[in-house]
C-alpha cells in the first residue's frame, strides 16, 4: 500500500464515522462558503460552474448545487467516459440520474458536452479525500480529474479550482506525495472555510 492509499483509507474511515446530522451540517456549510466562492469568481454575474455530487461518505454537495442554481448560476455535472475522460451535463433540480457504466455512482441524464465546455466555466469544484498546503490532492483513485486538469492546462485556460474536503483533511504542505500525472488545485473548500493553497498552474 502506498502512502497515498494509506491517507485515502484513513480519511475514508473517518468520514464513515460521521453521523447524518454532522453530514447535513457539513452540507450547509459547504453550500454557504461554496456559493460565496462562486459569486466571487463570477464577479457579480451569472456564470457556469463544474461541480459534482458528493456520494456515500463524501462531503455533501447537493445543497451547494441547489444554492448555485437558486443564485442564477449554471451547473455542470460530470459523466465518466472510457480512458479516464469526463463529459458534462447541465444540471437543474429536475434532472434525472442513472447508474454510471464506469463508476459506482449515479450520473445525470441529458445532452453531453466534452470537456471543452469546462474551459469557459468560472470555476471547478472537484472532489478530494485530502489536500495539502502545496495544492497536492488525493482523489478517489480513478484519475479522471487529473486528466481533466491536464487537458485544460494544455488548452491554455484552466478555470479556478477548489477541492471539497472536511477541515481536518487540509494537511500541511508536502504531506501528500506527488507523481508526474498529479495536478495541483488552488484552494480547498471545507464546511467552515476556503483555504488558499499554493498556486496551481
Secondary structure, 3 states (H helix, E strand, C coil): CCHHHHHHHHHHHHHHCCCHHHHHHHHHHHHHHHHHHHHHHHCCCCCEEEECCCCCCCCCCHHHHHHHHHCCCEEEEEEEEHHHEEEEEEECCCCCEEECCCCCCEEECCCCECCHHHHCCCEEEEECCEEECCCCEECCCCCHHHHHHHHHHHHCCCCCEEEECCHHHEECCCCCCCCCCCCCCCEEECCCCEEECCCCC
